Amino acid sequence: MLLPLLTAAALQGQSRESILKAVTETSRWSPADKPIQYDEKNIETIAGKRAATIRRYGFVGATTQNWKEPEGKVRLTLYEMADASAAYGLFTMERAAAQPGPESVPVGTEGFRTGNRVVFWQSKYLVTLEGLPASAVEFARIIGEHILGRSRKPPVSQHLPPENLIQGTDRYIVDEASVGRELGLDPEVLGFDDSVEIATAEYRVNEKTAHLVLLMYPTPQVAKKYEDQWAGTSNNEPAFRKRVGPLIALVRGLRDATIAKSILDGVNYESQVTWDQPRPDLSLRQVILTIFTFIGIALLFTLIAGLSFGGLRLFVKARYPNLVFDRPEDMEIIQLKLAQGFTRKELSR
């Protein structure tokens, strides 16, 4: 029973340092200098204007370091995010900003290459590597092999219909600054104050391209409020809009209602409960430590109680013999009398 719990604790407790240490011990790659650590206080140093958005996704920390091997060298930046959804969101932001157009590479959960830069996400980590393409891709595969944990997209992104989807165009948006102008939406009316989460992607139907925007709100009631607001505007026709539960789907950049309907027909929602991030106040490792702490306290209490009772009994018997414990009048001793001779008895008829 303890094995699954300990395994889960190890997965959750994997740190950036442990990943890099494992790479050093199991590959020919080695650090070329000391790592530089970043947190929320100095993230602007490596992220610049994107720092606020990265914080919004759920930034934990980052490590940059140069690595080398006999045939090449790369510069590594390892972002640790709050969970896999946050890492995926940051990955989509990096991919959308990549110029020229990114080329998909089979590393990690999902990766791309542009120029001498390779980026991929896996579990709660985003990895960027700068160097010669062959060396960067090789090192990316090695790092990916040492990252543990599940790579799960956020719930809103899982509702993007796969049919006619243009691969590599999906995005996960959690703040106003990341809403692109190509969507033709006013970020201030989307509901970021009500914790809306947005997924977008491009679709190609009959050689025509359109943007699908999914807005997921905390409850169906909140989604209904924003649906009513959309219905009250003249530039948002019902044929290009659909609501299912807490999800609102919008088709943008296209005026063909038939194509819009074919895209919206693929948007469905089934109610389910999803825990997509650990509780900030209590981790699984802390739960396990707490359980074993209480077990230790219980064992210590039992030991102290047993020694106390046994010691008190010995003290009283030595100080007051036959007065409190083991008094003769209260003692009944069963004797086997093994030394007594055998007496033969026979029953007479």
C-alpha positions in Angstrom: 0.0 0.0 0.0 2.9 2.4 0.7 4.6 1.8 -2.7 2.0 3.8 -4.7 2.1 6.6 -2.2 5.8 6.8 -2.1 6.0 6.7 -5.9 3.5 9.6 -6.2 5.4 11.6 -3.6 8.6 11.1 -5.6 6.9 12.3 -8.8 5.5 15.4 -7.1 8.8 16.2 -5.4 10.9 16.1 -8.6 12.9 19.3 -8.7 14.9 21.0 -11.5 18.1 20.1 -9.7 17.2 16.4 -9.6 16.5 16.4 -13.3 19.8 18.0 -14.2 21.7 15.7 -11.8 20.1 12.7 -13.5 21.2 13.9 -16.9 24.7 14.4 -15.7 24.9 10.9 -14.2 23.3 9.0 -17.2 24.6 10.8 -20.3 27.8 12.1 -21.8 26.5 15.7 -21.4 28.0 17.8 -18.5 27.5 21.3 -17.2 29.9 23.9 -18.7 29.3 26.5 -15.9 27.3 27.0 -12.8 23.4 27.2 -13.0 21.6 30.5 -12.6 18.4 30.4 -10.7 15.3 32.6 -11.2 12.1 33.0 -9.3 9.2 35.5 -9.2 11.4 38.3 -8.0 13.9 38.3 -10.9 11.9 36.6 -13.7 12.0 39.9 -15.7 15.7 39.2 -16.3 15.0 36.3 -18.7 11.3 37.0 -19.6 11.2 40.8 -20.1 7.7 42.0 -20.9 6.3 38.5 -20.9 7.1 38.1 -17.1 3.5 39.2 -16.0 1.9 36.6 -18.4 4.3 33.8 -17.2 3.4 34.6 -13.6 -0.2 34.4 -14.5 0.2 30.9 -16.0 1.7 29.7 -12.7 5.5 30.3 -12.6 7.5 28.5 -9.9 11.1 29.0 -11.0 13.7 28.6 -13.8 17.2 27.5 -14.3 19.6 28.5 -17.1 22.9 26.7 -17.7 25.4 25.9 -20.5 25.9 22.2 -21.3 28.5 20.5 -23.4 29.5 17.2 -24.9 32.3 16.1 -27.2 30.5 17.1 -30.3 28.6 20.2 -29.3 27.2 22.5 -26.7 23.8 24.1 -25.9 22.3 26.7 -23.5 19.4 25.3 -21.4 16.5 27.2 -19.8 14.3 25.0 -17.7 11.0 26.5 -16.6 9.2 24.9 -13.7 5.5 25.7 -13.6 2.7 25.1 -11.1 1.3 22.1 -13.1 1.1 20.6 -16.6 -1.6 23.0 -17.7 0.7 25.9 -16.9 3.6 24.4 -18.8 1.4 23.7 -21.8 0.1 27.3 -21.8 3.6 28.7 -21.7 4.6 26.3 -24.5 1.7 27.6 -26.7 2.8 31.2 -26.0 6.4 30.4 -27.1 5.2 28.6 -30.2 2.9 31.5 -31.2 5.7 34.0 -30.9 8.3 31.8 -32.8 9.6 33.3 -36.0 10.0 32.0 -38.6 7.3 29.4 -38.6 8.1 26.6 -36.1 8.8 23.1 -37.2 7.4 20.2 -35.1 9.9 17.9 -33.5 9.2 14.6 -31.6 10.6 15.5 -28.2 8.8 15.6 -24.9 5.0 15.7 -24.9 5.1 18.2 -27.8 8.0 20.3 -29.2 9.0 22.6 -32.0 12.2 23.9 -33.6 12.9 27.3 -35.1 16.4 28.2 -36.2 18.8 27.1 -33.6 16.2 26.9 -30.8 14.3 23.9 -29.6 11.3 24.1 -27.3 9.2 21.4 -25.7 6.9 20.8 -22.7 6.5 17.8 -20.5 4.8 17.3 -17.2 5.1 20.7 -15.4 8.3 21.8 -17.2 9.0 23.9 -20.3 12.4 23.4 -21.8 14.2 25.7 -24.2 17.5 24.8 -25.8 19.7 27.1 -28.0 22.5 25.5 -30.1 23.2 23.5 -33.2 19.9 21.8 -34.2 21.3 18.2 -34.0 22.8 18.8 -30.5 19.8 20.7 -29.2 17.4 17.9 -30.3 19.6 15.2 -28.9 19.9 17.0 -25.5 16.1 17.6 -25.6 15.4 13.9 -25.9 17.8 13.1 -23.0 16.1 15.7 -20.7 12.6 14.4 -21.7 13.6 10.9 -20.6 14.3 12.2 -17.1 11.2 14.3 -16.5 8.5 12.4 -14.6 4.8 13.0 -14.2 1.7 13.3 -16.4 1.5 15.7 -19.3 -2.1 16.9 -19.3 -3.6 19.8 -21.2 -6.0 22.2 -19.4 -9.7 21.1 -19.5 -10.7 23.9 -21.9 -8.0 22.8 -24.5 -9.3 19.3 -24.3 -12.6 20.5 -25.8 -11.0 21.7 -29.1 -12.5 19.5 -31.8 -9.7 17.4 -33.5 -11.4 17.3 -36.9 -10.1 19.9 -39.4 -7.7 21.3 -36.7 -4.5 22.8 -38.1 -1.8 21.2 -36.0 0.4 23.5 -34.0 -2.1 26.4 -33.9 -3.8 25.6 -30.5 -3.2 28.1 -27.7 -4.1 28.4 -24.0 -4.8 31.9 -22.8 -5.2 33.1 -19.2 -4.8 36.9 -19.4 -5.8 39.8 -21.6 -2.3 40.5 -22.9 -2.3 37.1 -24.7 -5.5 37.7 -26.7 -4.3 38.2 -30.3 -5.7 40.9 -32.5 -6.5 38.3 -35.2 -9.4 37.1 -33.1 -11.2 40.5 -33.3 -12.2 40.3 -29.6 -12.1 42.9 -26.9 -10.2 41.3 -24.0 -11.9 43.5 -21.4 -15.4 41.9 -22.1 -14.2 38.2 -22.1 -14.5 37.8 -18.3 -10.9 37.5 -17.0 -12.2 39.0 -13.7 -14.5 35.9 -13.5 -11.6 33.5 -14.1 -12.3 32.7 -17.7 -9.8 30.3 -19.4 -9.5 30.5 -23.2 -8.4 28.0 -25.8 -8.0 28.9 -29.5 -7.0 27.1 -32.6 -7.2 27.4 -36.4 -9.4 25.2 -38.5 -9.4 24.6 -42.3 -12.6 23.5 -43.9 -13.1 23.5 -47.7 -9.8 25.4 -48.1 -11.1 28.2 -45.8 -9.5 29.0 -42.5 -11.3 30.1 -39.3 -10.4 30.7 -35.7 -12.3 28.8 -33.0 -12.3 30.4 -29.6 -13.4 28.4 -26.5 -14.3 30.4 -23.4 -14.6 28.3 -20.2 -16.2 29.9 -17.1 -16.3 28.5 -13.6 -20.0 27.7 -13.8 -22.8 27.5 -16.4 -24.5 30.5 -14.7 -21.5 32.7 -15.4 -21.3 31.5 -18.9 -25.0 32.3 -19.4 -24.4 35.8 -18.3 -21.7 36.3 -20.9 -23.7 34.6 -23.6 -26.5 37.1 -23.0 -23.9 39.9 -23.4 -22.8 38.4 -26.7 -26.4 38.1 -27.9 -26.9 41.8 -27.3 -24.2 42.9 -29.7 -24.8 43.3 -33.4 -21.5 41.9 -34.7 -21.9 38.4 -33.0 -24.5 36.4 -34.9 -26.0 33.2 -33.3 -24.7 31.1 -36.2 -21.2 31.8 -35.1 -21.7 31.2 -31.4 -22.6 28.2 -29.3 -22.8 27.5 -25.5 -22.7 24.1 -23.8 -22.6 24.2 -20.0 -19.8 26.6 -18.8 -18.3 26.6 -22.3 -18.9 29.3 -25.0 -17.6 28.6 -28.5 -17.0 31.5 -31.0 -16.0 31.2 -34.7 -14.0 34.2 -35.8 -12.4 35.4 -39.1 -15.0 33.7 -41.3 -18.5 34.8 -42.6 -19.6 31.4 -44.0 -22.3 30.1 -41.6 -22.2 26.6 -43.0 -18.5 26.2 -42.2 -19.0 27.8 -38.8 -21.7 25.3 -38.0 -19.5 22.4 -39.0 -16.8 23.6 -36.6 -19.2 24.3 -33.8 -20.9 20.9 -34.1 -17.7 19.4 -32.9 -17.7 21.3 -29.6 -19.3 19.3 -26.8 -19.1 19.3 -23.0 -19.7 16.6 -20.4 -19.8 17.6 -16.8 -16.9 16.2 -14.8 -14.8 17.1 -11.8 -11.2 17.7 -12.5 -8.4 18.5 -10.0 -5.8 20.1 -12.2 -3.3 21.3 -9.6 -2.2 20.4 -6.1 -3.5 22.2 -3.1 -1.1 25.1 -2.3 -1.3 24.5 1.4 -0.9 20.7 1.6 1.1 18.5 -0.8 1.0 14.7 -1.0 4.5 14.5 0.4 3.3 16.6 3.4 0.3 14.3 3.9 2.6 11.2 3.9 5.0 12.8 6.4 2.1 13.8 8.6 0.7 10.2 8.6 4.1 8.7 9.6 4.5 11.4 12.2 1.3 10.5 13.9 2.2 6.8 13.7 5.5 7.6 15.4 3.8 9.6 18.1 1.4 6.7 18.7 4.2 4.2 18.9 6.2 6.5 21.3 3.1 6.9 23.5 2.6 3.1 23.6 6.2 2.6 24.6 6.2 5.2 27.3 2.9 3.9 28.7 4.2 0.3 28.8 7.5 1.2 30.4 5.7 3.4 32.9 3.2 0.7 34.0 5.9 -1.9 34.2 8.2 0.3 36.1 5.5 1.3 38.6 4.6 -2.3 39.2 8.2 -3.3 39.9 8.7 -0.3 42.2 5.5 -1.0 44.2 6.3 -4.8 44.5 9.8 -4.0 45.7 8.7 -1.3 48.2 5.5 -2.8 49.4 5.7 -6.6 48.8 2.4 -8.5 48.8 0.4 -5.4 49.7 -0.7 -4.0 46.3 0.2 -6.5 43.6 0.3 -10.3 43.7 -1.2 -10.6 47.2 -1.3 -14.2 48.4 -5.0 -14.2 49.2 -5.7 -13.1 45.7 -3.3 -15.4 43.9 -4.5 -18.7 42.4 -1.7 -20.8 41.0 -2.3 -23.7 38.7 0.5 -26.3 39.2 1.2 -29.1 36.8 3.0 -31.2 39.5 5.2 -32.9 37.0 7.5 -34.3 39.7 4.6 -36.2 41.5 4.4 -39.9 41.0 1.9 -41.5 38.6 -1.2 -42.9 40.3 -3.1 -45.6 38.4 -6.8 -45.6 38.8 -9.3 -48.0 37.2 -13.0 -47.9 37.0 -14.8 -50.9 38.4 -17.9 -52.3 36.8 
